[in-house]
Amino acid sequence: MMSSHTSLPHPPFRSFSSASSVSLSGSTSSITRIASGPIASMNLNMNRPASKEDQIFYQCSKLKKRIEKIDGIEPYVKLAFEAAESCSEQQALALSQQLSRDGSRGRNDSRASLGSLGMASVNSNSSSVTSVGGSGSTSSIFTFTAGVLPANIGVDPVTQLWKLFQQGAPLCLIFNAVVSDYTIPVVASDDMRVCKKSVYDFLIALKTHLNFDDDSMFTISDIFSDSTHELIKVVRTVKKLLSISSKFGAEFDVDDLYIGQLAVSDDRSKVLKEVIETERKYVQDLELLLQYKDDLQQAELISSEQIHILFPNLNEIIDFQRRFLNGLESNVNVPLKYQRIGSIFIHAASGPFKAYEPWTVGQLSAIDLINKEHANLKKSSSLLDPCFELQSYIIKPIQRLCKYPLLLKELIKYSPQSNDHDDNISMAYNELLLAQSAIKEVANHVNEAQRRSENIGYLQSLVERVQNWRGFEVKDQGELLYHSAVGVRDSDNEREYTACLFEKIIFFFVESSGHKEKEGKKRRDILSGRKKSTGSSSSTVNILDTLTHAKEKAHMELKGRVYISEIYSISASNILGYTLIISWSGKKESGSFTLRFANEEIRNQWENCLRSLKSCEMNSQIHKKLAKDAHNSHISSGTNESSLYDLTSAYANSPSNSYTSPANDGYSRRSSNGSQRHHSSSSTFSMMRSAITKTSNDHVPSRVSSSSLSNPGTGFSERNESSFSSTSTTSEILNIGIKLIYGKIEIPELLIVPTTISYTELHSKISSKIASSSEINDDIMVNKLKYKDEDGDFVVMDSNDDWLLAVDMFDDFGAKPISFERCLTIWVS
């Protein structure tokens, strides 16, 4: 007999499943498939509002109410409640323990901070849970809801329904209530084998007596799985069974008006409504992507490897986002003092959101694949148009992740900080603050992963574009950390360069003048032909496409370099733009120069990175010195107590390669008396002592022999001084500022990009910029980019050549530089 105190065993919860996509509606009718063109498809898919009725939380809440009306089901529902409540308590305890471990462990490694939090994963052939890149902790996901439930709620309906179906017997009761001419034996037991036997009898009865096909059913393993994908199959089957009998339609069609209904009473509830509604839309978009992925797999025109590039871990992301949404739905219309919204974000940041990292890293590769395989993609599915919609859907996950900090900021803004009569108010507020900090860390980590991925692609392109590396081996310079257009100033003159910061060296490049003139003429010819053309836009695209394969990458010339080991002073200033004053000392000469950056963020990134490199370098030198002294102490009777104090002097005078300024050596700031060095109070290395050797321009040519240019250990200088002339009238401006207007909303901050950026990257950066803007509250759809030509006519951009035409037009029409940036207005629709 079944006791009221009996609880069914439940397997440990794994994080995610790789199951195929399913829909709660039981068909694809909720998704409109259009073959009449991309515009119609976009209007129906991108603009289709999300409904609470489509979400698993609403579906399970409604289904549970209907099932509770069945005779004899009450004891099973009670058992399911107890089992679900136990899971919720386990999850709350696991989260609390994980946060305690994270707090005591701290964040010592900034580059691996997210990984240290522990990302739960599982081997599909095992029930054991492991921790990826973390502390070895077990999974903190035991329910179908992220975070901790509100204090006035014992269980969530999704987890309770899951535990109800796992008993097996309730399924048999449901079948018997619907079908009158056949009865399945109802056996109550907490033995897993008996429960599985009841599920088996239920499935056989559906197939034999109701002719359910395989697509309308689930498997025994599905019902004991912990994946939302499998649970949705079970819910869909039970709903179909209940809908067979008309009496259930009348008797069990309860008033579900208030399930998930978002009431607005103040500014805070308004923000919470926005959070939940936009999350519903996001989950809906992910499910659409999942169905699109299934279409591609069935069509077999795109390989499985290519599908993985497009959707590297879509199943993992959507599985947790459903739980994330369930957590938010559980807080709907709950009194503020009981809400646990912050815990949902903290839970996500403690591991599951790490799933966004591979998606971020592969985003550019996915967009490139879309451009290459758009024909096969179009043949494989009419669900999304690859030329317009698919790229926007690909970047949605990262857009949403970057939106969370902004949404939390608004929620915190309108949340009371404390209440004299209730400590729960203060706890809820502090939990939101912790959540904001945790989500910011996740977003920063994902952005860093994306930047590193982009750097790999940029470096590959750079190696191809630089024809003469002057003997330097790029692979020996460490990882490429940052690259940016900079203004380099020595004395009163400045020129623009592309600077690349590696772990061991900074390289300075300029675009090859001959190649630049050739490309400029080609683009001017295209622009002229385009203005005269009266054909359709498609014919214009065809003309531009013919040039795509023939277009060469702009060649770059290496003009200068400075080793990180030669830098002894780094000083930031905002007086004349966002600058870094860098002082260096080589074996034969010394000097300083100023780097001017496009904005403060880029300058700060370079400054922090350089200081970090120098700190690591100094620590390495100290450890080597200590090891050497320890070794010497065994040989000599005493220890040199001044060894650490002599370190900086030894470091400064150690053999190293001298720096050749990328600007004209004639106005490099060097000491004339050979006895003083510029010291910066902000520099870790300002106390390093060495003399500055005066070097005149007459000595430069002697350092540029054919052998020295091929020797990586020797500095170099440009012989042709005209290329360095401060009186040059043509400034090689490599950056451009973009003013964005999305619909009728103007984004206040400029988007700074290099003129050499590809159209794909430009499109991605524009989408991310708009999505992260505080001016935009809704999900965005970047379909069309336009700018105005010299006649004030709008010109559409949709390829690399279009972007180059816009940049070239900007040059031809005499746009004046703002510092070394330029500003182009782009209308986004």
C-alpha positions in Angstrom: 0.0 0.0 0.0 1.0 3.6 -0.6 1.7 5.6 2.5 1.2 9.4 2.7 4.8 9.5 4.0 6.2 7.5 1.1 8.3 9.5 -1.4 9.5 8.2 -4.7 13.2 8.1 -5.4 14.4 10.8 -7.8 17.7 10.7 -9.7 20.3 13.4 -9.3 19.5 16.3 -11.5 21.8 16.8 -14.4 22.1 20.2 -16.0 21.2 19.8 -19.7 20.1 17.4 -22.4 21.0 17.2 -26.0 17.5 16.1 -27.0 15.8 17.4 -30.1 13.4 20.3 -29.9 9.7 19.8 -29.1 6.8 22.2 -28.8 4.2 22.4 -26.0 1.5 22.9 -28.7 2.2 19.5 -30.1 2.8 20.7 -33.6 4.5 23.5 -35.5 1.3 25.4 -35.9 2.5 28.1 -33.5 5.3 28.9 -35.9 4.4 30.3 -39.3 6.4 29.0 -42.2 6.4 31.3 -45.1 7.9 30.8 -48.6 6.8 34.1 -50.1 9.8 36.1 -49.1 11.9 37.3 -46.2 9.9 40.4 -45.3 6.7 38.5 -44.7 8.6 35.9 -42.7 10.2 38.6 -40.6 6.9 40.2 -39.8 5.4 36.9 -38.6 8.3 35.5 -36.7 10.4 38.5 -35.3 7.3 40.5 -34.4 5.1 37.7 -33.1 4.5 38.6 -29.5 5.2 36.0 -26.8 2.2 34.7 -24.9 2.2 33.3 -21.4 0.1 30.4 -22.7 3.1 29.2 -24.7 5.3 28.8 -21.7 5.9 25.6 -19.8 5.0 27.3 -16.5 1.5 28.2 -17.6 1.0 24.8 -19.4 1.9 22.8 -16.3 -0.1 25.1 -14.0 -3.2 24.6 -16.1 -2.7 20.9 -16.6 -2.1 20.3 -12.9 -5.5 21.9 -12.1 -7.2 19.7 -14.6 -5.6 16.5 -13.3 -6.5 17.4 -9.7 -10.2 16.9 -10.7 -9.7 13.2 -11.5 -11.1 10.8 -8.9 -8.4 9.1 -6.8 -5.6 11.3 -7.9 -5.3 13.3 -4.7 -2.8 11.1 -2.8 -0.5 11.0 -5.7 -0.6 14.8 -6.1 0.3 15.0 -2.4 3.2 12.7 -2.8 4.4 14.7 -5.8 4.2 17.9 -3.8 6.4 16.4 -1.0 8.9 15.1 -3.5 9.0 18.4 -5.4 9.3 20.3 -2.1 12.3 18.1 -1.1 14.0 19.0 -4.4 13.4 22.7 -3.9 14.9 22.5 -0.4 17.9 20.6 -1.8 18.4 23.2 -4.5 18.2 26.1 -2.0 20.7 24.4 0.3 23.1 23.6 -2.6 23.0 27.2 -3.8 23.7 28.5 -0.3 26.6 26.2 0.1 28.0 27.1 -3.3 27.8 30.8 -2.5 29.6 30.2 0.8 32.4 28.3 -0.9 32.7 31.0 -3.6 32.8 33.8 -0.9 35.5 32.1 1.1 37.5 31.1 -2.0 37.4 34.7 -3.4 38.2 35.8 -6.9 42.0 35.6 -7.1 42.2 34.7 -10.7 40.4 37.4 -12.7 40.8 35.7 -16.0 39.3 32.4 -14.8 36.8 33.9 -12.3 33.7 32.5 -14.0 35.2 29.1 -14.4 35.9 28.9 -10.7 32.2 29.1 -9.9 31.6 25.7 -11.3 29.6 24.7 -14.3 27.5 21.7 -13.8 27.5 19.1 -16.6 26.9 15.4 -17.0 27.9 12.4 -19.0 24.9 11.3 -20.8 25.6 7.7 -19.9 25.8 8.4 -16.2 23.8 9.9 -13.4 26.8 11.4 -11.7 27.2 15.1 -11.8 30.6 16.7 -12.4 31.9 20.2 -12.4 33.6 21.8 -15.4 36.4 24.1 -14.7 35.2 24.6 -11.2 35.7 23.6 -7.6 34.4 20.1 -8.0 31.0 20.9 -6.5 27.9 18.9 -7.5 25.1 20.4 -9.5 22.9 23.0 -7.8 20.0 22.3 -10.2 17.4 19.9 -8.6 14.2 21.3 -10.0 12.8 22.8 -13.2 13.1 26.3 -11.7 16.2 28.4 -11.3 17.1 30.0 -8.0 15.2 29.8 -4.7 11.4 29.8 -4.6 9.5 32.6 -2.8 9.0 31.9 0.9 5.3 31.7 0.5 5.5 29.0 -2.2 6.4 25.4 -1.5 6.9 24.0 -5.0 6.7 25.1 -8.6 4.0 23.5 -10.8 6.5 22.1 -13.4 8.6 20.1 -10.9 5.5 18.9 -9.1 4.0 17.6 -12.3 7.3 15.9 -13.2 7.2 14.1 -9.9 3.6 13.2 -10.4 4.1 11.5 -13.8 7.2 9.6 -12.5 4.9 7.6 -10.1 3.4 5.9 -13.2 0.1 5.1 -11.5 -1.3 8.7 -12.0 -0.9 8.2 -15.8 -3.0 5.1 -15.6 -5.7 7.0 -13.7 -5.8 9.7 -16.3 -6.2 7.1 -19.1 -9.0 5.3 -17.2 -10.8 8.6 -16.7 -10.7 9.3 -20.4 -11.3 5.8 -21.9 -14.3 3.9 -20.8 -14.0 0.7 -22.7 -10.6 -0.3 -21.3 -9.0 -0.1 -17.9 -5.3 -0.1 -17.0 -4.5 -1.7 -13.6 -3.5 1.1 -11.2 -0.6 0.0 -9.0 0.8 2.4 -6.4 4.4 1.8 -5.4 7.6 3.6 -4.7 9.6 0.8 -6.4 11.1 2.3 -9.5 10.6 -0.9 -11.5 6.9 -0.9 -10.7 6.6 2.8 -11.6 8.3 2.1 -15.0 5.9 -0.9 -15.6 2.9 1.4 -15.1 4.4 3.9 -17.5 4.9 1.1 -20.0 1.3 -0.1 -19.6 0.1 3.5 -20.2 2.1 3.9 -23.4 1.0 0.5 -24.8 -2.7 1.5 -24.1 -2.3 4.8 -25.9 -0.8 3.0 -29.0 -3.3 0.1 -28.9 -6.6 1.6 -28.0 -6.2 5.3 -29.1 -3.8 4.8 -32.1 -1.3 7.4 -30.9 1.6 7.5 -33.3 5.2 7.7 -32.1 5.5 11.4 -32.7 2.7 12.0 -30.3 4.2 9.9 -27.5 7.2 9.8 -25.2 9.5 7.0 -24.0 9.9 5.6 -20.5 13.3 7.2 -20.3 11.8 10.6 -21.2 9.6 10.6 -18.1 12.5 9.8 -15.8 14.7 12.4 -17.5 15.5 15.7 -15.9 15.5 17.7 -19.2 12.8 20.2 -20.1 12.9 18.8 -23.6 11.6 15.4 -22.5 9.2 16.8 -20.0 7.5 18.9 -22.7 6.9 15.7 -24.6 5.2 14.2 -21.6 3.0 17.3 -21.0 2.1 17.4 -24.7 1.0 13.7 -24.7 -1.1 14.0 -21.5 -2.8 17.2 -22.9 -3.7 15.4 -26.1 -5.2 12.5 -24.1 -7.3 14.8 -22.0 -8.6 16.6 -25.0 -10.1 13.5 -26.5 -13.1 13.5 -24.3 -15.6 16.3 -24.5 -16.6 16.0 -20.9 -13.1 17.0 -19.9 -13.3 20.1 -22.1 -16.3 21.3 -20.1 -15.5 20.0 -16.7 -11.8 20.7 -16.5 -11.6 24.0 -18.5 -11.0 26.1 -15.3 -10.5 29.8 -15.2 -6.8 30.3 -15.7 -7.0 34.0 -16.2 -4.7 34.8 -13.3 -2.0 32.3 -14.0 1.1 34.3 -14.9 -0.9 37.5 -15.2 1.4 40.5 -14.6 -0.2 43.2 -12.5 1.3 46.7 -12.6 0.9 48.7 -9.4 4.1 50.8 -9.3 7.3 51.4 -11.2 9.0 48.3 -9.8 6.2 46.0 -10.9 6.4 47.7 -14.3 10.1 46.8 -14.6 9.4 43.3 -13.4 6.7 42.9 -16.0 9.2 44.0 -18.7 11.8 41.5 -17.4 9.3 38.6 -17.6 7.7 39.6 -20.9 11.0 40.0 -22.7 12.2 36.7 -21.2 9.1 35.0 -22.6 9.9 36.4 -26.0 13.5 35.4 -25.7 12.6 31.8 -24.8 10.1 31.8 -27.7 12.9 32.9 -30.1 15.2 30.2 -28.8 12.5 27.5 -29.4 12.1 28.9 -32.9 15.9 28.4 -33.5 15.6 24.9 -32.1 12.9 24.0 -34.6 15.0 25.6 -37.4 17.9 23.4 -36.3 15.7 20.3 -36.6 14.7 21.4 -40.1 18.4 21.6 -41.1 19.1 18.2 -39.7 16.2 16.6 -41.6 17.0 18.3 -44.9 20.7 17.0 -44.7 22.0 19.8 -47.0 24.1 21.2 -44.1 26.6 18.9 -42.4 26.4 18.1 -38.7 29.7 19.9 -38.2 28.2 23.1 -39.9 25.1 22.8 -37.8 27.3 22.7 -34.7 29.0 25.8 -35.8 25.7 27.6 -36.2 24.2 26.3 -32.9 27.1 25.1 -30.7 25.1 24.5 -27.6 21.6 25.7 -28.3 20.0 22.8 -26.3 22.0 23.6 -23.2 21.0 27.3 -23.4 17.3 26.8 -23.9 17.1 24.1 -21.3 18.3 26.4 -18.6 16.5 29.5 -20.0 13.2 27.6 -19.5 14.1 27.0 -15.9 15.2 30.7 -15.6 11.8 31.8 -16.9 10.0 29.4 -14.6 11.9 31.0 -11.7 10.7 34.5 -12.8 7.1 33.3 -13.3 7.1 31.8 -9.8 7.6 35.4 -8.5 4.7 36.9 -10.4 2.3 38.7 -8.1 4.2 37.5 -5.0 4.5 40.1 -2.2 7.8 42.0 -2.4 9.0 40.7 1.0 8.8 37.1 -0.3 10.3 37.5 -3.7 13.6 35.8 -4.6 14.3 37.3 -8.0 18.0 38.0 -7.2 18.6 34.3 -6.4 17.5 33.4 -10.0 20.3 35.6 -11.5 22.8 34.5 -8.9 22.0 30.8 -9.7 22.5 31.5 -13.4 25.7 33.3 -12.9 27.1 30.6 -10.7 27.5 28.2 -13.6 24.7 27.7 -16.2 25.4 31.0 -18.0 28.9 29.8 -18.8 27.1 27.9 -21.6 27.0 31.3 -23.4 30.8 31.3 -23.8 31.1 28.8 -26.7 28.1 30.5 -28.4 30.0 33.8 -28.1 33.3 32.5 -29.4 31.7 30.9 -32.4 29.4 33.8 -33.3 31.5 35.2 -36.1 32.2 31.8 -37.6 28.4 31.1 -37.6 27.7 34.4 -39.4 30.4 33.6 -42.0 28.9 30.2 -42.5 25.5 31.7 -43.1 26.9 34.0 -45.8 28.6 31.0 -47.5 25.7 28.5 -47.2 22.7 30.8 -47.5 21.5 28.9 -50.6 21.4 25.5 -48.9 20.0 27.1 -45.7 17.2 28.6 -47.7 16.4 25.2 -49.3 16.5 23.4 -46.0 13.9 25.5 -44.1 11.4 28.3 -44.8 11.2 29.0 -41.0 13.8 31.7 -41.1 15.3 33.6 -43.9 19.1 33.2 -43.8 19.8 36.5 -45.5 17.8 38.6 -43.0 16.4 36.8 -39.9 18.9 34.1 -39.1 21.8 36.4 -38.4 19.7 38.4 -36.0 18.6 35.3 -34.2 22.2 34.1 -33.9 23.2 37.1 -31.9 20.1 37.2 -29.7 21.6 35.1 -26.9 24.5 37.5 -26.4 22.2 40.5 -26.7 20.0 39.0 -24.0 22.9 38.3 -21.7 24.2 41.8 -22.1 20.7 43.1 -21.3 20.4 41.5 -17.9 22.6 44.0 -16.1 20.5 46.8 -17.4 17.3 45.2 -16.4 18.6 44.5 -12.9 19.8 48.0 -12.6 16.3 49.3 -13.2 14.8 46.8 -10.8 17.2 47.8 -8.1 16.4 51.5 -8.8 12.8 51.0 -7.9 13.3 48.5 -5.1 13.1 49.7 -1.5 16.4 49.3 0.3 15.0 48.6 3.8 11.9 48.4 5.9 11.9 49.0 9.7 9.2 46.4 10.1 10.5 43.7 7.8 14.0 42.5 7.4 13.0 40.5 4.4 12.9 43.7 2.4 16.5 44.4 3.0 17.5 40.8 2.2 15.7 41.0 -1.1 17.4 44.2 -2.0 20.9 42.9 -1.1 20.2 39.8 -3.1 19.5 42.0 -6.1 22.8 43.8 -5.6 24.7 40.5 -5.5 22.8 39.4 -8.6 23.8 42.5 -10.5 27.5 42.1 -9.6 27.4 38.4 -10.5 25.7 39.0 -13.9 28.1 41.8 -14.7 31.0 39.4 -14.1 29.4 36.9 -16.4 28.9 39.5 -19.1 32.5 40.7 -18.8 33.8 37.2 -19.0 31.7 36.5 -22.2 32.9 39.8 -23.7 36.5 38.8 -22.9 36.0 35.4 -24.6 34.5 37.1 -27.7 37.4 39.6 -27.8 40.0 36.8 -27.6 38.2 34.9 -30.3 38.1 38.0 -32.5 41.8 38.5 -31.9 42.7 35.1 -33.2 40.9 35.9 -36.5 42.4 39.4 -36.6 45.9 37.9 -36.1 45.5 35.4 -38.9 44.4 38.3 -41.2 47.3 40.5 -40.0 49.9 37.8 -40.8 48.6 37.6 -44.3 48.4 41.4 -44.8 52.0 42.2 -43.6 54.3 41.1 -46.4 57.6 42.1 -44.6 57.8 41.3 -40.9 61.5 42.5 -40.9 62.6 39.2 -39.3 60.2 39.1 -36.4 58.5 35.8 -35.7 54.9 36.6 -34.6 54.5 33.3 -32.9 57.3 34.2 -30.5 55.6 37.4 -29.3 52.9 35.7 -27.2 49.2 36.1 -27.5 47.7 39.1 -29.3 45.9 41.0 -26.5 44.6 44.2 -28.0 44.7 46.0 -31.4 43.5 49.5 -32.0 44.0 52.6 -34.2 46.1 55.0 -32.2 47.7 58.4 -32.7 51.4 58.3 -31.9 52.9 61.6 -30.8 56.6 62.4 -30.4 57.2 66.1 -29.6 54.6 68.2 -31.3 53.7 65.9 -34.2 51.4 63.0 -34.5 50.6 60.3 -36.9 48.0 57.5 -37.0 49.0 53.8 -36.8 47.4 50.5 -36.1 48.9 49.3 -32.9 48.9 45.6 -31.8 49.7 44.7 -28.2 51.2 41.3 -27.7 52.4 39.8 -24.5 56.0 40.7 -25.3 55.9 43.5 -27.8 53.8 46.3 -29.3 53.9 46.5 -33.2 52.9 49.7 -35.2 51.6 49.4 -38.7 50.3 51.6 -41.5 48.4 50.7 -44.6 50.5 50.3 -47.7 50.2 53.6 -49.6 50.3 51.9 -53.1 47.6 49.4 -52.2 45.5 52.1 -50.6 45.5 54.3 -53.7 44.6 51.2 -55.8 41.7 50.3 -53.6 40.5 53.9 -53.3 40.3 54.2 -57.1 38.4 51.0 -57.4 35.8 52.1 -54.8 35.5 55.5 -56.4 34.8 53.9 -59.8 32.1 51.7 -58.2 30.6 54.6 -56.4 30.4 56.6 -59.6 28.9 53.7 -61.5 26.4 53.1 -58.7 25.2 56.7 -58.8 24.7 56.6 -62.5 22.9 53.3 -62.5 19.1 53.3 -62.7 18.7 49.6 -62.3 17.3 47.8 -59.3 19.0 47.3 -56.0 19.5 43.7 -56.8 21.5 44.5 -59.9 23.7 46.8 -57.8 24.3 44.0 -55.4 25.3 41.7 -58.3 27.8 44.3 -59.5 29.3 44.5 -56.0 29.3 40.8 -55.6 31.5 40.4 -58.7 34.2 42.4 -57.0 34.0 40.5 -53.7 36.2 37.6 -54.7 38.7 39.8 -56.6 39.0 42.3 -53.7 42.4 42.1 -52.1 43.0 42.7 -48.4 44.8 45.9 -47.7 48.5 45.3 -47.2 50.1 46.6 -44.0 53.7 47.9 -43.4 55.5 47.4 -40.1 56.8 50.8 -39.1 58.0 50.3 -35.5 57.9 48.3 -32.3 58.7 48.5 -28.6 59.3 45.5 -26.3 57.3 45.3 -23.1 60.5 44.7 -21.2 61.8 48.1 -22.4 58.9 50.0 -20.9 59.5 51.5 -17.5 56.8 54.1 -17.1 53.1 54.2 -18.0 51.1 57.3 -17.3 47.5 58.1 -18.3 46.2 61.6 -19.1 42.9 63.1 -20.4 44.2 66.6 -21.1 44.7 66.1 -24.9 42.3 63.2 -25.5 42.6 59.8 -24.0 46.3 59.2 -23.9 49.0 57.0 -22.4 52.5 58.4 -22.0 55.0 55.5 -22.3 58.6 55.8 -21.4 61.1 53.2 -22.6 64.7 52.4 -22.3 66.7 50.2 -24.7 70.3 49.1 -24.7 71.5 52.1 -26.8 68.8 54.8 -26.4 65.8 55.9 -24.5 62.7 58.1 -24.9 59.0 58.5 -24.5 56.0 58.8 -26.7 52.3 59.3 -26.4 49.5 57.0 -27.5 46.1 58.6 -28.1 43.1 56.4 -28.2 39.6 56.8 -29.6 37.9 56.7 -26.3 38.5 56.2 -22.6 37.4 52.6 -22.5 40.0 51.5 -25.0 42.7 53.6 -23.3 41.9 52.0 -19.9 42.0 48.5 -21.4 45.5 49.1 -22.8 46.7 50.7 -19.6 45.5 47.9 -17.4 46.9 45.3 -19.7 50.3 47.0 -19.9 50.5 47.3 -16.1 49.5 43.7 -15.7 52.2 42.6 -18.1 54.8 44.7 -16.3 53.7 43.3 -12.9 53.9 39.7 -14.1 57.3 40.5 -15.5 58.6 42.0 -12.3 57.2 39.1 -10.3 59.1 36.7 -12.6 62.3 38.6 -12.1 61.9 38.6 -8.3 61.3 34.9 -8.3 64.3 34.3 -10.5 66.5 36.5 -8.2 65.3 34.8 -5.1 66.0 31.4 -6.6 69.5 32.5 -7.6 70.2 33.9 -4.2 69.0 30.8 -2.5 71.3 28.8 -4.8 74.3 31.1 -4.0 73.6 30.9 -0.3 74.6 27.2 -0.4 77.9 28.1 -2.1 78.9 31.3 -0.2 79.0 31.8 3.5 76.6 34.8 3.4 73.7 36.0 1.5 73.6 39.2 -0.5 70.9 41.1 1.4 70.8 43.9 -1.3 69.9 41.5 -4.1 66.2 42.5 -4.3 67.1 46.2 -4.1 69.5 45.7 -7.0 66.8 44.0 -9.1 65.4 47.0 -10.8 68.9 48.3 -11.7 69.9 44.9 -13.1 66.6 44.7 -14.9 67.0 48.1 -16.6 70.6 47.4 -17.7 69.9 43.9 -18.9 70.5 43.2 -22.6 67.4 44.1 -24.6 66.4 45.4 -28.0 66.1 49.1 -28.5 62.9 50.8 -29.5 62.5 52.5 -32.9 59.8 55.1 -32.7 57.1 54.6 -35.4 57.1 58.4 -35.8 59.9 60.5 -37.1 63.0 60.0 -35.0 63.8 63.7 -35.5 61.2 64.6 -32.9 61.5 61.7 -30.5 61.8 63.1 -26.9 65.2 62.0 -25.6 67.4 63.4 -22.9 70.1 65.7 -24.2 72.4 65.5 -21.1 72.4 61.8 -20.8 71.9 61.9 -17.1 68.1 62.2 -16.4 65.2 60.0 -17.1 61.5 60.9 -17.0 59.9 59.2 -13.9 56.2 58.6 -13.5 54.7 58.4 -10.1 52.0 56.1 -11.5 54.5 53.6 -12.8 55.5 50.5 -11.0 58.9 50.8 -12.6 59.5 54.5 -12.1 62.4 53.8 -9.7 64.4 51.9 -12.3 67.7 53.7 -12.8 69.7 54.0 -16.0 71.3 56.7 -18.0 69.8 58.0 -21.2 72.1 58.0 -24.2 71.7 60.8 -26.6 71.1 59.5 -30.1 71.0 61.8 -33.1 69.3 61.2 -36.4 72.6 60.7 -38.1 73.0 57.4 -36.2 69.7 55.9 -37.3 70.8 54.7 -40.8 73.7 52.8 -39.3 71.1 50.7 -37.4 69.2 49.8 -40.5 71.4 47.4 -42.4 70.1 44.5 -44.4 71.2 42.1 -41.6 69.5 44.1 -38.9 66.1 44.0 -40.7 66.2 40.3 -40.8 67.3 39.9 -37.2 64.4 39.8 -34.7 66.7 41.0 -32.0 67.6 44.2 -33.7 65.5 47.4 -33.9 64.7 49.1 -37.2 63.8 52.5 -38.6 62.2 53.7 -41.8 64.7 55.1 -44.3 62.1 57.1 -46.2 61.6 60.0 -43.9 58.9 61.5 -46.1 56.5 58.9 -44.8 57.1 60.2 -41.3 56.9 63.8 -42.1 54.9 65.9 -39.7 53.8 68.2 -42.5 52.1 65.5 -44.5 48.7 66.6 -45.6 47.2 63.1 -45.8 46.5 61.6 -42.4 46.0 57.9 -42.5 42.8 57.9 -40.4 42.0 54.3 -39.5 39.1 54.7 -37.1 35.6 56.0 -37.8 32.9 56.9 -35.4 29.3 55.8 -36.2 26.2 57.6 -34.9 23.4 55.1 -34.8 19.7 55.9 -35.2 17.5 52.9 -34.5 14.0 53.7 -35.8 13.5 57.2 -34.4 15.8 56.7 -31.4 19.3 58.1 -31.5 21.9 56.1 -29.6 23.9 58.7 -27.6 27.3 57.1 -27.6 29.3 56.7 -30.8 30.3 53.3 -32.0 34.0 53.4 -32.8 35.2 50.9 -35.5 38.2 50.6 -37.8 37.6 51.4 -41.4 38.9 48.0 -42.3 36.2 46.2 -40.4 34.2 43.6 -42.4 30.5 44.2 -43.0 29.7 41.1 -41.0 31.6 42.4 -37.9 30.1 45.8 -38.4 26.5 44.4 -38.5 27.3 42.4 -35.3 28.8 45.3 -33.4 25.9 47.6 -34.4 23.4 45.0 -33.2 25.3 44.6 -29.9 25.6 48.4 -29.4 21.9 48.9 -29.9 20.9 46.0 -27.7 23.1 47.1 -24.8 21.9 50.7 -25.0 19.8 52.0 -22.2 17.7 53.9 -24.7 16.3 50.7 -26.1 13.8 48.7 -24.0 12.6 46.1 -26.5 14.3 43.3 -28.3 15.8 44.5 -31.5 15.9 43.4 -35.1 18.7 44.7 -37.3 17.5 44.2 -40.8 18.7 47.2 -42.9 21.6 49.6 -42.6 21.5 52.9 -44.5 23.5 56.1 -44.8 23.1 59.3 -46.8 25.3 60.1 -49.8 26.4 63.5 -50.9 23.0 64.3 -52.4 21.2 63.4 -49.2 19.8 60.1 -50.7 19.7 57.0 -48.6 22.1 54.2 -49.6 21.6 50.7 -48.3 24.6 48.7 -47.0 24.5 45.0 -47.2 28.1 43.9 -48.1 31.7 44.6 -47.5 31.9 46.7 -50.7 29.0 48.8 -49.6 30.9 49.6 -46.4 34.0 50.5 -48.3 32.0 52.7 -50.6 30.6 54.5 -47.5 34.1 55.0 -46.1 35.5 56.1 -49.4 32.6 58.5 -50.0 33.4 60.0 -46.6 37.0 60.7 -47.7 36.0 62.1 -51.1 33.5 64.6 -49.6 36.0 66.2 -47.4 34.9 64.9 -44.0 37.0 66.6 -41.3 38.6 64.4 -38.6 37.5 64.7 -35.1 40.8 63.9 -33.4 41.7 60.9 -35.5 38.1 59.6 -35.7 35.3 60.4 -38.1 31.6 60.3 -37.7 29.2 58.6 -40.0 25.5 58.4 -39.3 23.8 55.0 -40.0 20.1 54.5 -39.9 19.1 51.1 -38.6 15.8 49.5 -39.3 
